[in-house]
Amino acid sequence: MPELKLKLRGAIPANLMPFKNDLSIDEAQYRRHMRWLADVPGVGAIVCNGHAAEVASLTEDEQMRAITIARDEVGTKVKLVAGVFNDGTVHAVRLARNAKAAGADGVLVFPPSLFMWGANLRPEMAYRHFASIANEADIPIVVFQYPVANGWGYNTELLLKLAEIENVVAVKEWSQDIVTFERNLRALQSAPRPIAVLSSFSASLYATFALGADGTISGMGSVVADWQAQMFDAVQRGDMKAARALNDKHFVLGQAFYAPPFLDMHNRMKEALVMLGRLDLAVVRQPLEKIPPEDRERVRTALIKTGLLQADKARAV
């Protein structure tokens, strides 16, 4: 079987997108953020234009500009995987082509929203969607696996079918069910052409690493890519004591970031980066809104408890 066109492994953070108060992209802060991520030992790729970057609020021109800036800033130090967030196949193909032209090494293909109404019952639709992107854009593809319970996730049989497409190199596994995760992991890793299974269980990452995940794609990596890279390395070395110690800190922070309402997760991560002095502003685009003071205090407390922040050094936000 041919080798994978893009090998993805280890910690792969999905960047946040800094905005100015006028809601325009803060390119200087974006460059600073991307540089920090690329400099983390163990990070071999970064996902841009994902949920963490508020891709739904970015125009197509802004998405391409984000890739161009990222490539200019990180050079060839790390790979870049760009999100393809669109419901239509024709538009998704165009986004993938343009991402490739802007400097992306691969694309992360989100499931069209209509798939929630029965894609597993019409698997030929999902297959053709991915095959069209593969054939017409000719770029490595990461399949974004959503929770099966909400209808958007692909069943194991469909994932195996998608894995037959030569350009498909990985699955971002966000089934949010550990039994489903392990079933998909075992199936994909034992397929005739094994592809990478990258965990997106950011709130419980250690369990998926211990099961054998090939790495992680995580918005939380924008804050703690170093912890995630170290945890993955520790598991690979069989040093479970060190991995669990990292997970103990990671879990505390994850509980603060992923608390209800779930939609505020990346909003909270921006606030954390401001507190840590790694971003100037925690501005989000509507429909997101700034989190309330008690939520910011919960994030601040988690940063202090995990040793990322000293109580007397916390920046006001």
PAZAPA-4460 file (N, C-alpha, C; in steps of 0.05 Angstrom, whole numbers, plus 32768, in hexadecimal, padded with zeros to 4 digits):
% residues 317
    n_x    n_y    n_z   ca_x   ca_y   ca_z    c_x    c_y    c_z   seq   type   mol
   8011   7FE8   8000   8000   8000   8000   8012   8019   8000     1      M     A
   8009   802F   7FF2   8019   8047   7FF2   801B   8054   800E     2      P     A
   8031   8062   8013   8034   8070   802C   8020   8087   802E     3      E     A
   801A   808F   8047   8008   80A6   804B   8015   80BF   8040     4      L     A
   8005   80D0   8034   800F   80E8   8027   8017   80FD   803C     5      K     A
   800D   80FA   8054   8014   810C   806A   8013   80FD   8084     6      L     A
   8029   80FC   8092   8029   80ED   80AC   8025   8101   80C3     7      K     A
   8010   80FC   80D2   8009   810D   80E9   800B   80FD   8102     8      L     A
   8019   8108   8116   801D   80F9   812F   8023   810C   8145     9      R     A
   801C   8104   815E   8023   8114   8175   800F   812B   817A    10      G     A
   8019   8140   8186   8008   8157   818D   8004   816A   8175    11      A     A
   7FEB   816E   816E   7FE4   8180   8158   7FD0   8194   8162    12      I     A
   7FD9   81AB   816C   7FC6   81BF   8176   7FB6   81CC   815F    13      P     A
   7F9E   81D3   8166   7F8D   81E3   8154   7F8D   8200   815E    14      A     A
   7F98   8212   814E   7F9C   822D   8159   7F82   823C   815E    15      N     A
   7F84   824F   8171   7F6F   8263   8175   7F74   827A   8161    16      L     A
   7F60   828B   815D   7F63   82A1   814B   7F60   82BB   815A    17      M     A
   7F76   82CA   815E   7F74   82E4   816C   7F66   82F9   815B    18      P     A
   7F54   8308   8168   7F47   831E   815A   7F4C   8338   8169    19      F     A
   7F4B   834E   815B   7F4C   8369   8167   7F31   8371   8171    20      K     A
   7F2F   8387   817E   7F15   8390   8189   7F01   8396   8172    21      N     A
   7F0B   839D   815A   7EF9   83A2   8144   7EF2   8388   8135    22      D     A
   7EFA   8371   8140   7EF4   8356   8137   7F04   834E   811E    23      L     A
   7F17   835E   8116   7F29   8356   8100   7F3E   8343   810C    24      S     A
   7F4A   8333   80FB   7F5F   8321   8104   7F78   8330   810D    25      I     A
   7F82   832A   8124   7F9A   8337   812E   7FB2   8326   8124    26      D     A
   7FBD   832E   810D   7FD1   831E   8100   7FEB   831C   8111    27      E     A
   7FF2   8331   811F   800A   8330   812F   8007   831B   8146    28      A     A
   7FF0   831C   8153   7FEB   8309   8168   7FE8   82EC   815E    29      Q     A
   7FDD   82EA   8146   7FDA   82CF   8139   7FF6   82C4   8134    30      Y     A
   8007   82D4   8129   8023   82CB   8123   8030   82C2   813D    31      R     A
   802D   82D2   8152   8039   82CB   816C   802F   82B1   8177    32      R     A
   8015   82AD   8174   8008   8294   817D   8012   827C   816E    33      H     A
   8013   827F   8153   801C   8268   8142   8039   8262   8148    34      M     A
   8049   8276   814D   8065   8272   8152   8069   8262   816C    35      R     A
   8059   8269   8181   805B   825B   819A   8054   823D   8196    36      W     A
   803F   8238   8187   8036   821C   8183   804C   820D   8173    37      L     A
   8057   8219   815F   806A   820B   814E   8084   8205   815D    38      A     A
   808A   8215   8171   80A3   8212   8180   80A1   81FD   8196    39      D     A
   8089   81F2   819B   8086   81DE   81B1   8092   81C4   81A7    40      V     A
   80A5   81B9   81B7   80B0   819F   81AF   809B   8189   81AE    41      P     A
   809B   817A   8199   8087   8165   8196   806F   816D   8185    42      G     A
   806D   8186   817E   8058   818F   816C   8062   818E   814F    43      V     A
   8055   817D   813F   805E   817A   8123   804B   8185   810F    44      G     A
   8034   818E   8118   8020   8199   8106   800D   81AB   8117    45      A     A
   8000   81BE   8109   7FEC   81CF   8115   7FD4   81D0   8103    46      I     A
   7FBC   81CF   810F   7FA3   81D2   8100   7F9A   81EF   8101    47      V     A
   7F96   81FB   80EA   7F8B   8216   80E9   7F6F   8214   80DC    48      C     A
   7F5F   8229   80E1   7F44   822A   80D6   7F33   8213   80E1    49      N     A
   7F36   820D   80FA   7F25   81F9   8107   7F11   8207   811A    50      G     A
   7F03   81F7   8129   7EF0   8203   813D   7EFF   8216   814F    51      H     A
   7F17   820F   8158   7F25   8220   816A   7F2B   823C   815F    52      A     A
   7F2D   823D   8144   7F32   8257   8137   7F19   8266   812F    53      A     A
   7F02   825B   8139   7EE8   8268   8133   7EE4   8268   8115    54      E     A
   7EE9   8252   8107   7EE8   8251   80EA   7ECD   8259   80DF    55      V     A
   7EB8   8253   80EE   7E9D   825A   80E4   7E99   8278   80E1    56      A     A
   7EA9   8288   80EF   7EA7   82A5   80ED   7EBB   82B1   80D9    57      S     A
   7ECC   82A1   80CE   7EE1   82AB   80BC   7ED7   82AB   809F    58      L     A
   7EDB   82C0   8090   7ED5   82C0   8074   7EE9   82AD   8066    59      T     A
   7EE2   82A6   804D   7EF5   8295   803E   7F10   82A3   803A    60      E     A
   7F0F   82BD   8035   7F29   82CB   8031   7F39   82CB   804B    61      D     A
   7F2B   82CE   8062   7F39   82CD   807B   7F45   82B2   8081    62      E     A
   7F36   829D   8079   7F41   8282   807D   7F5B   827E   806D    63      Q     A
   7F5B   8287   8054   7F73   8284   8044   7F8A   8295   804E    64      M     A
   7F83   82AD   8058   7F97   82BF   8063   7FA3   82B2   807C    65      R     A
   7F93   82A4   808C   7F9C   8297   80A4   7FB1   8282   809D    66      A     A
   7FAC   8273   8088   7FBF   825E   807F   7FD9   826B   8075    67      I     A
   7FD6   8280   8066   7FEE   828D   805A   8000   8299   8070    68      T     A
   7FF3   82A5   8084   8003   82B0   809B   8010   829A   80AA    69      I     A
   8001   8285   80B0   800B   826E   80BF   8024   8262   80B1    70      A     A
   8021   825E   8097   8038   8252   8088   8050   8265   8088    71      R     A
   804B   827F   8086   8061   8292   8086   806E   8292   80A1    72      D     A
   805F   828F   80B7   806A   8291   80D2   8078   8278   80DA    73      E     A
   806E   8261   80D4   807A   8248   80DE   808C   823B   80CA    74      V     A
   808B   8245   80B1   809C   8239   809C   8098   821C   8098    75      G     A
   80AD   820D   8097   80AB   81F0   8094   80AF   81E1   80AE    76      T     A
   80AF   81F0   80C4   80B4   81E4   80DE   809F   81D0   80E6    77      K     A
   8086   81D6   80E0   8070   81C3   80E5   805E   81C2   80CD    78      V     A
   804E   81AD   80CB   803A   81AA   80B7   8021   81BB   80BE    79      K     A
   8012   81C4   80AA   7FFA   81D2   80AE   7FE2   81C3   80A2    80      L     A
   7FCE   81BF   80B2   7FB5   81B2   80A9   7F9F   81C7   80AC    81      V     A
   7F91   81CC   8096   7F7C   81E1   8096   7F61   81D5   8097    82      A     A
   7F4F   81E0   80A7   7F34   81D7   80A8   7F25   81DD   808F    83      G     A
   7F14   81CA   8086   7F01   81CF   8070   7EE5   81CC   807C    84      V     A
   7ED9   81E3   8080   7EC0   81E6   808F   7EAB   81F0   807C    85      F     A
   7E9D   81DE   806F   7E88   81E6   805D   7E76   81CE   8057    86      N     A
   7E5C   81D3   8053   7E49   81BD   804F   7E48   81B3   8033    87      D     A
   7E51   81C2   801F   7E4F   81BA   8003   7E69   81AE   7FF9    88      G     A
   7E67   8199   7FE9   7E7F   818C   7FDF   7E8F   819E   7FCC    89      T     A
   7E81   81AC   7FBA   7E8F   81BD   7FA7   7E9E   81D3   7FB5    90      V     A
   7E91   81DF   7FC9   7E9F   81F4   7FD9   7EB6   81E9   7FE9    91      H     A
   7EB2   81D1   7FF5   7EC7   81C4   8004   7EE0   81BE   7FF3    92      A     A
   7EDB   81B6   7FDA   7EF1   81B1   7FC7   7F00   81CB   7FC3    93      V     A
   7EF1   81E1   7FBE   7EFF   81FB   7FBA   7F0F   8204   7FD2    94      R     A
   7F04   8200   7FEA   7F13   8207   8002   7F2C   81F6   8004    95      L     A
   7F2A   81DD   7FFE   7F42   81CB   8000   7F57   81D3   7FEC    96      A     A
   7F4F   81D9   7FD3   7F62   81E2   7FBF   7F6F   81FC   7FC7    97      R     A
   7F60   820F   7FD1   7F6B   8229   7FD9   7F7D   8226   7FF1    98      N     A
   7F76   8214   8003   7F87   820F   801B   7FA2   8204   8012    99      A     A
   7FA2   81F2   7FFF   7FBB   81E7   7FF4   7FCB   81FD   7FE7   100      K     A
   7FBF   820E   7FD8   7FCD   8224   7FCB   7FD8   8238   7FDF   101      A     A
   7FCB   823B   7FF6   7FD4   824E   800A   7FEA   8243   801B   102      A     A
   7FEF   8228   8019   8006   821D   8028   7FFF   8206   803B   103      G     A
   7FE6   81FE   803B   7FDE   81E8   804D   7FEA   81CD   8043   104      A     A
   7FF2   81BC   8056   7FFC   81A2   804F   7FE6   818D   804E   105      D     A
   7FD0   8193   805B   7FB9   8181   805B   7FA0   8190   8064   106      G     A
   7F89   8183   8063   7F70   8190   806B   7F61   817E   807F   107      V     A
   7F54   818A   8091   7F42   817D   80A4   7F26   8182   809B   108      L     A
   7F18   816D   8092   7EFE   8170   8086   7EE8   816B   809A   109      V     A
   7ED9   8180   80A0   7EC2   817F   80B2   7EAB   8171   80A5   110      F     A
   7E9A   8163   80B4   7E83   8156   80A7   7E6E   816B   80A0   111      P     A
   7E63   816A   8088   7E4C   817B   8081   7E36   8177   8095   112      P     A
   7E28   818D   809C   7E14   818B   80B1   7DFD   8179   80AA   113      S     A
   7DF7   8177   8090   7DE0   8165   8088   7DE6   8148   808D   114      L     A
   7E00   8141   8092   7E07   8125   8098   7DFA   811C   80B2   115      F     A
   7DF2   812F   80C3   7DE5   8127   80DD   7DCA   8119   80D8   116      M     A
   7DC0   811C   80C0   7DA6   8111   80BA   7DA7   80F5   80AD   117      W     A
   7DBF   80E9   80AE   7DC0   80CD   80A4   7DD6   80C6   8092   118      G     A
   7DEE   80D1   8095   7E04   80CB   8084   7E0C   80AD   8085   119      A     A
   7E09   80A1   809D   7E10   8085   80A0   7DFD   8073   8090   120      N     A
   7DE5   807D   808B   7DD2   806D   807B   7DD6   8072   805D   121      L     A
   7DE5   8087   8056   7DEB   808C   803A   7E09   8091   8038   122      R     A
   7E19   807C   803E   7E36   807F   8040   7E43   8089   8026   123      P     A
   7E35   8084   800F   7E40   808D   7FF6   7E43   80AC   7FF4   124      E     A
   7E32   80BA   8003   7E33   80D7   8004   7E4D   80E1   8011   125      M     A
   7E53   80D6   8028   7E6B   80DD   8036   7E84   80D5   8026   126      A     A
   7E83   80BD   801B   7E9A   80B4   800B   7E9F   80C6   7FF3   127      Y     A
   7E8A   80CE   7FE5   7E8E   80DF   7FCE   7E97   80FB   7FD6   128      R     A
   7E8E   8105   7FED   7E97   811F   7FF6   7EB5   811F   7FFA   129      H     A
   7EBF   810B   8008   7EDC   810A   800D   7EEC   8103   7FF4   130      F     A
   7EE1   80F1   7FE4   7EEE   80E9   7FCB   7EF1   8101   7FB8   131      A     A
   7EDC   8112   7FB7   7EDD   8129   7FA6   7EF3   813D   7FAF   132      S     A
   7EF5   8141   7FC9   7F0A   8153   7FD3   7F26   8147   7FCD   133      I     A
   7F28   812C   7FD1   7F42   811F   7FCC   7F49   8121   7FAE   134      A     A
   7F37   811B   7F9D   7F3C   811A   7F80   7F40   8136   7F74   135      N     A
   7F30   814A   7F7D   7F31   8164   7F70   7F44   8177   7F7D   136      E     A
   7F4A   8174   7F97   7F5D   8185   7FA4   7F79   8178   7FA7   137      A     A
   7F79   815E   7FA7   7F92   814E   7FAA   7FA3   8158   7FC1   138      D     A
   7F98   8156   7FD9   7FA6   815E   7FF1   7F9F   8149   8007   139      I     A
   7FB2   8144   8019   7FAD   8131   802F   7F95   813A   8040   140      P     A
   7F85   8127   8048   7F6C   812C   8056   7F6B   811F   8072   141      I     A
   7F62   812F   8086   7F5C   8124   80A0   7F3D   8125   80A3   142      V     A
   7F32   810E   80A9   7F15   810C   80AC   7F0E   8114   80C9   143      V     A
   7EFC   8127   80CB   7EF3   8130   80E6   7EDB   811F   80EE   144      F     A
   7EE0   810E   8102   7ECC   80FC   810C   7EBD   8109   8124   145      Q     A
   7EA3   810D   8121   7E92   8119   8135   7E85   8103   8146   146      Y     A
   7E78   810A   815C   7E6A   80F6   816C   7E54   80E8   815B   147      P     A
   7E54   80CE   815C   7E40   80BF   814D   7E24   80C4   8158   148      V     A
   7E23   80C9   8172   7E09   80CC   8180   7DF9   80E4   8174   149      A     A
   7E07   80F8   816B   7DF8   810F   8160   7DF2   810D   8142   150      N     A
   7DFA   80F6   8136   7DF3   80F1   811A   7E09   80F9   8107   151      G     A
   7E1C   810A   810F   7E31   8114   80FD   7E48   8100   80FA   152      W     A
   7E4C   80F0   810E   7E63   80DE   810E   7E60   80C7   80FA   153      G     A
   7E76   80BE   80EF   7E75   80A7   80DD   7E79   808D   80EC   154      Y     A
   7E6A   8079   80E5   7E6E   805F   80F2   7E89   8053   80E9   155      N     A
   7E91   803E   80F7   7EAB   8032   80F1   7EAE   8029   80D5   156      T     A
   7E99   801D   80CA   7E9A   8013   80AF   7E9E   8029   809B   157      E     A
   7E91   8040   80A0   7E94   8056   808D   7EB0   8063   8090   158      L     A
   7EBB   8064   80A8   7ED6   806E   80AC   7EEA   805D   809C   159      L     A
   7EE6   8043   809E   7EF8   8030   808F   7EF6   8035   8071   160      L     A
   7EDE   803A   8068   7EDA   8040   804B   7EE8   805A   8043   161      K     A
   7EE6   806E   8054   7EF3   8088   804E   7F11   8084   804F   162      L     A
   7F1B   8073   8060   7F38   806E   8063   7F43   8061   804A   163      A     A
   7F32   8057   8038   7F3C   804B   801F   7F43   8061   800B   164      E     A
   7F3A   8079   800F   7F41   808F   7FFD   7F5E   8097   8002   165      I     A
   7F6F   8096   7FEE   7F8C   8098   7FF1   7F94   80B2   7FFF   166      E     A
   7F86   80C8   7FFA   7F8D   80E1   8007   7F86   80E3   8024   167      N     A
   7F74   80D1   802E   7F6D   80D2   804A   7F84   80C6   805A   168      V     A
   7F8F   80D7   806D   7FA6   80CF   807C   7FA1   80CC   809A   169      V     A
   7F8A   80D6   80A3   7F86   80D6   80C0   7F68   80DB   80C6   170      A     A
   7F60   80D4   80DE   7F46   80DA   80E9   7F4A   80EA   8103   171      V     A
   7F3D   8101   8104   7F3C   8110   811D   7F24   8104   812C   172      K     A
   7F2A   80F3   8141   7F15   80E3   814E   7F09   80F2   8166   173      E     A
   7EF0   80FC   8161   7EE2   810B   8176   7EC7   80FE   817A   174      W     A
   7EC6   80E3   817B   7EAD   80D5   817F   7EA1   80DA   819B   175      S     A
   7EB2   80E3   81AE   7EAA   80E8   81C9   7E9E   80D0   81D7   176      Q     A
   7EA6   80B8   81CE   7E9E   809F   81DB   7EB6   808D   81DA   177      D     A
   7EC1   8085   81F1   7EDA   8077   81F1   7ED8   805B   81E5   178      I     A
   7EC0   804F   81E7   7EBC   8034   81DA   7EBD   8038   81BB   179      V     A
   7EAF   804C   81B1   7EB0   8051   8194   7ECC   8059   818C   180      T     A
   7EDA   8069   819C   7EF5   8071   8195   7F07   8058   8192   181      F     A
   7F06   8046   81A5   7F17   802E   81A4   7F10   801D   818C   182      E     A
   7EF7   801A   8186   7EEF   800A   816F   7EFA   8016   8155   183      R     A
   7EF7   8031   8152   7F01   803E   813B   7F1F   803D   8139   184      N     A
   7F2C   8040   8150   7F49   803F   8151   7F54   8024   8147   185      L     A
   7F49   800F   8153   7F52   7FF4   814B   7F4C   7FEE   812E   186      R     A
   7F35   7FF6   8124   7F2F   7FF1   8108   7F41   8000   80F5   187      A     A
   7F45   801A   80FA   7F55   802A   80E8   7F73   8023   80E9   188      L     A
   7F7C   801C   8101   7F99   8015   8103   7F9F   7FF9   80F8   189      Q     A
   7F8A   7FE8   80F4   7F8F   7FCE   80E9   7F85   7FCC   80CC   190      S     A
   7F7D   7FE2   80C0   7F73   7FE3   80A5   7F8A   7FDC   8092   191      A     A
   7F84   7FD4   8079   7F9A   7FCE   8066   7FAD   7FE5   8062   192      P     A
   7FA2   7FFE   8064   7FB4   8015   8063   7FAE   8025   807D   193      R     A
   7FBC   801F   8092   7FB7   802D   80AC   7FBA   804B   80A9   194      P     A
   7FA7   805A   80B5   7FAA   8077   80B6   7FAB   8080   80D3   195      I     A
   7FB4   8098   80D7   7FB7   80A2   80F2   7F9C   80A8   80FF   196      A     A
   7F9A   80A1   8119   7F82   80A8   8129   7F8B   80BC   813D   197      V     A
   7F81   80D5   813A   7F89   80EB   814B   7F72   80F2   815E   198      L     A
   7F77   80EF   8177   7F62   80F3   818B   7F5B   8110   818E   199      S     A
   7F41   8115   8190   7F37   8130   8196   7F28   8130   81B1   200      S     A
   7F2F   811C   81C2   7F23   811A   81DC   7F33   812C   81F0   201      F     A
   7F32   8146   81EA   7F44   8158   81F9   7F3F   8158   8217   202      S     A
   7F26   8153   821F   7F1F   8153   823C   7F28   8139   824A   203      A     A
   7F2F   8125   823A   7F38   810B   8246   7F4C   80FE   8233   204      S     A
   7F62   810C   822F   7F75   8105   821A   7F85   80EC   8221   205      L     A
   7F8C   80E9   823A   7F9E   80D3   8242   7F93   80B8   823A   206      Y     A
   7F79   80B4   823F   7F6C   809A   8239   7F70   8092   821C   207      A     A
   7F6D   80A5   820A   7F6F   809E   81ED   7F8D   809A   81E6   208      T     A
   7F9F   80A8   81F2   7FBB   80A3   81EE   7FC3   8087   81F7   209      F     A
   7FB8   807F   820E   7FBF   8065   8219   7FB4   804F   8207   210      A     A
   7F9D   8054   81FA   7F92   8040   81E8   7FA2   803D   81CE   211      L     A
   7FB2   8051   81C8   7FC3   804F   81B0   7FBF   8064   819B   212      G     A
   7FB1   807A   81A2   7FAE   8090   818E   7FC9   8099   8183   213      A     A
   7FC9   80A1   816A   7FE2   80AA   815D   7FE9   80C7   8164   214      D     A
   7FD7   80D4   8173   7FDC   80F0   817A   7FC2   80FE   8180   215      G     A
   7FC2   8118   817F   7FAA   8127   8185   7FA9   8140   8174   216      T     A
   7F90   8147   816C   7F8A   8162   8162   7F79   816F   8177   217      I     A
   7F82   8186   8181   7F74   8191   8199   7F76   81AF   8199   218      S     A
   7F5E   81BB   819C   7F5D   81D8   81A1   7F6A   81E0   81BB   219      G     A
   7F68   81CE   81CF   7F74   81D3   81E9   7F93   81D4   81E6   220      M     A
   7F9D   81C8   81D1   7FB9   81C9   81CB   7FC3   81E5   81C7   221      G     A
   7FB1   81F8   81C0   7FBA   8214   81BD   7FC3   821F   81D8   222      S     A
   7FBB   8213   81ED   7FC4   821C   8208   7FDA   820A   8213   223      V     A
   7FD6   81EF   8210   7FE9   81DC   821C   7FF3   81C7   8208   224      V     A
   7FFC   81D0   81F1   8007   81BD   81DE   801F   81AF   81EA   225      A     A
   802E   81BD   81FB   8045   81B0   8208   803D   8199   821A   226      D     A
   8028   819C   822A   801F   8186   823A   8016   816E   8229   227      W     A
   8007   8174   8214   7FFD   815F   8203   8013   8150   81F5   228      Q     A
   8028   815E   81EC   803F   8151   81DF   804E   8140   81F3   229      A     A
   8051   814B   820B   805F   813C   8220   8050   8123   8229   230      Q     A
   8035   8126   822B   8024   810F   8232   8026   80F9   821D   231      M     A
   8024   8101   8204   8026   80ED   81EF   8041   80DF   81EF   232      F     A
   8056   80EE   81F2   8071   80E3   81F3   8074   80CF   820B   233      D     A
   8069   80D7   8222   806B   80C6   8239   805C   80AB   8235   234      A     A
   8045   80AC   8229   8036   8093   8223   8046   8082   820F   235      V     A
   8051   808F   81FB   8060   8080   81E7   8078   8072   81F4   236      Q     A
   8084   807F   8208   809B   8073   8216   8093   805F   822B   237      R     A
   8079   805D   8231   806F   804B   8245   8071   8056   8261   238      G     A
   8076   8070   8264   8079   807D   827E   805D   8087   8286   239      D     A
   804C   8075   828F   8030   807C   8295   802E   808E   82AE   240      M     A
   8041   808C   82C0   8041   809D   82D7   8044   80BA   82CF   241      K     A
   8057   80BF   82BE   805B   80DB   82B4   8043   80E4   82A4   242      A     A
   8038   80D2   8293   8020   80D9   8283   8008   80E0   8294   243      A     A
   8004   80D0   82AA   7FED   80D5   82BB   7FF1   80EF   82CB   244      R     A
   8009   80F6   82D2   800E   810F   82E0   8007   8127   82CE   245      A     A
   800F   8125   82B5   8007   813A   82A2   7FE9   813B   829E   246      L     A
   7FDD   8123   829C   7FC0   8122   8298   7FB1   812E   82B0   247      N     A
   7FBC   812B   82C8   7FAF   8137   82DF   7FAC   8155   82DC   248      D     A
   7FC0   8162   82D2   7FBF   817F   82CD   7FAD   8185   82B5   249      K     A
   7FB1   8175   82A0   7FA1   817A   8288   7F83   8177   828D   250      H     A
   7F7C   8164   829E   7F60   815F   82A5   7F54   8177   82B3   251      F     A
   7F62   8183   82C6   7F58   819A   82D5   7F52   81B1   82C2   252      V     A
   7F65   81B6   82B0   7F62   81CC   829D   7F4B   81C6   8289   253      L     A
   7F4A   81AD   8280   7F35   81A5   826E   7F19   81A8   827A   254      G     A
   7F16   81A3   8294   7EFC   81A7   82A1   7EF4   81C4   82A1   255      Q     A
   7F07   81D6   82A3   7F00   81F2   82A1   7EF9   81FB   8285   256      A     A
   7F08   81F1   8271   7F04   81F9   8256   7EEA   81ED   824A   257      F     A
   7EE5   81D4   8250   7ECF   81C6   8243   7EB6   81C4   8254   258      Y     A
   7EB4   81D4   8269   7E9B   81D4   827A   7E84   81DF   8269   259      A     A
   7E6C   81D9   8270   7E54   81E4   8263   7E54   8203   8266   260      P     A
   7E4D   8212   8252   7E45   8209   8237   7E5E   8203   8227   261      P     A
   7E5D   81EC   8219   7E74   81E2   8209   7E7D   81F6   81F4   262      F     A
   7E6B   8206   81EA   7E72   8219   81D5   7E85   822F   81DD   263      L     A
   7E89   8232   81F7   7E9C   8246   8201   7EB9   823C   8204   264      D     A
   7EBE   8223   81FC   7ED8   8217   8201   7EEF   8227   81F6   265      M     A
   7EEE   822F   81DD   7F05   823E   81D2   7F05   825B   81DB   266      H     A
   7EED   8265   81E1   7EEB   827F   81EE   7EFB   8280   8208   267      N     A
   7EF8   826B   8218   7F07   8268   8231   7F25   8266   822D   268      R     A
   7F2C   8257   8218   7F49   8254   8212   7F56   826E   820B   269      M     A
   7F47   827F   81FC   7F52   829A   81F7   7F57   82AA   8211   270      K     A
   7F43   82A8   8223   7F46   82B6   823C   7F5F   82AB   824B   271      E     A
   7F64   8291   8249   7F7B   8285   8257   7F95   8290   824B   272      A     A
   7F96   8293   8230   7FAF   829D   8224   7FB4   82BA   822B   273      L     A
   7F9F   82C9   822F   7FA2   82E5   8238   7FAD   82E5   8254   274      V     A
   7FA2   82D4   8266   7FAC   82D3   8281   7FC9   82CA   8282   275      M     A
   7FD1   82B9   826F   7FED   82AF   826E   8000   82C2   825F   276      L     A
   7FF4   82D8   8254   8005   82EB   8246   800D   82E3   822A   277      G     A
   7FFE   82D0   821E   8005   82C6   8204   7FF2   82D1   81EE   278      R     A
   7FDD   82DF   81F6   7FCC   82EF   81E4   7FC6   830A   81F2   279      L     A
   7FC1   831E   81E2   7FBA   8338   81EE   7F9C   833A   81F4   280      D     A
   7F8B   832F   81E4   7F6E   8331   81E7   7F61   8317   81E4   281      L     A
   7F4A   8314   81F1   7F3A   82FB   81EE   7F20   8302   81E0   282      A     A
   7F22   830E   81C8   7F0B   8316   81B9   7F01   82FF   81A8   283      V     A
   7EE7   82FB   81A8   7EDA   82E7   8197   7EC6   82F4   8185   284      V     A
   7EC0   82E7   816F   7EAC   82F1   815C   7E90   82E5   8163   285      R     A
   7E7C   82F4   815E   7E60   82EB   8162   7E5B   82D4   814F   286      Q     A
   7E4A   82C1   8157   7E38   82C2   816E   7E45   82BD   8189   287      P     A
   7E5F   82B6   818A   7E6C   82B3   81A5   7E6C   82CE   81B3   288      L     A
   7E6C   82CD   81CE   7E6D   82E4   81DF   7E82   82E0   81F4   289      E     A
   7E8C   82F6   81FF   7EA0   82F4   8214   7E94   82E5   822C   290      K     A
   7EA4   82D3   8238   7E9A   82C3   824E   7E97   82D5   8267   291      I     A
   7E85   82CD   8279   7E80   82DD   8291   7E97   82DB   82A5   292      P     A
   7E99   82EE   82B8   7EAF   82EF   82CA   7EB3   82D6   82DA   293      P     A
   7E9E   82C9   82E2   7EA1   82B0   82F2   7EAE   829A   82E1   294      E     A
   7EA9   829A   82C7   7EB5   8286   82B6   7ED3   828C   82B3   295      D     A
   7EDA   82A5   82B0   7EF7   82AC   82AE   7F05   82A5   82C8   296      R     A
   7EF8   82A8   82DE   7F04   82A2   82F7   7F09   8284   82FA   297      E     A
   7EF6   8274   82EE   7EF9   8257   82EE   7F12   824F   82DE   298      R     A
   7F16   825C   82C7   7F2E   8257   82B7   7F47   825F   82C5   299      V     A
   7F46   8276   82D2   7F5D   8280   82E0   7F65   826D   82F7   300      R     A
   7F51   8264   8305   7F56   8251   831B   7F63   8237   8311   301      T     A
   7F59   822D   82FA   7F65   8215   82EF   7F82   8219   82E6   302      A     A
   7F88   8231   82DB   7FA3   8237   82D3   7FB6   8238   82EB   303      L     A
   7FAC   8243   8301   7FBC   8244   831A   7FC0   8229   8326   304      I     A
   7FAA   8219   8327   7FAB   81FF   8333   7FBE   81EC   8324   305      K     A
   7FC0   81F0   830A   7FD2   81DE   82FA   7FEE   81E9   82F7   306      T     A
   7FF4   8200   8304   800E   820B   8304   8016   821B   82EC   307      G     A
   8003   8220   82DA   8009   8231   82C2   800A   824E   82C9   308      L     A
   7FFD   8256   82DE   7FFA   8272   82E5   7FFE   8276   8303   309      L     A
   800E   828A   830A   8010   8292   8326   7FFA   82A5   832D   310      Q     A
   7FEF   82A2   8344   7FD8   82B2   834C   7FDD   82D0   834A   311      A     A
   7FF5   82D8   8350   7FFB   82F5   8350   8005   82FF   8335   312      D     A
   8006   82EC   8321   800F   82F4   8307   7FF9   82F4   82F2   313      K     A
   7FE0   82EE   82FB   7FCA   82EB   82E8   7FC4   8307   82DB   314      A     A
   7FC3   8307   82C1   7FBC   8320   82B3   7F9E   8324   82B3   315      R     A
   7F96   833E   82B7   7F7A   8344   82B6   7F70   8341   8299   316      A     A
   7F57   8336   8297   7F4B   8333   827C   7F2F   833E   827C   317      V     A
***
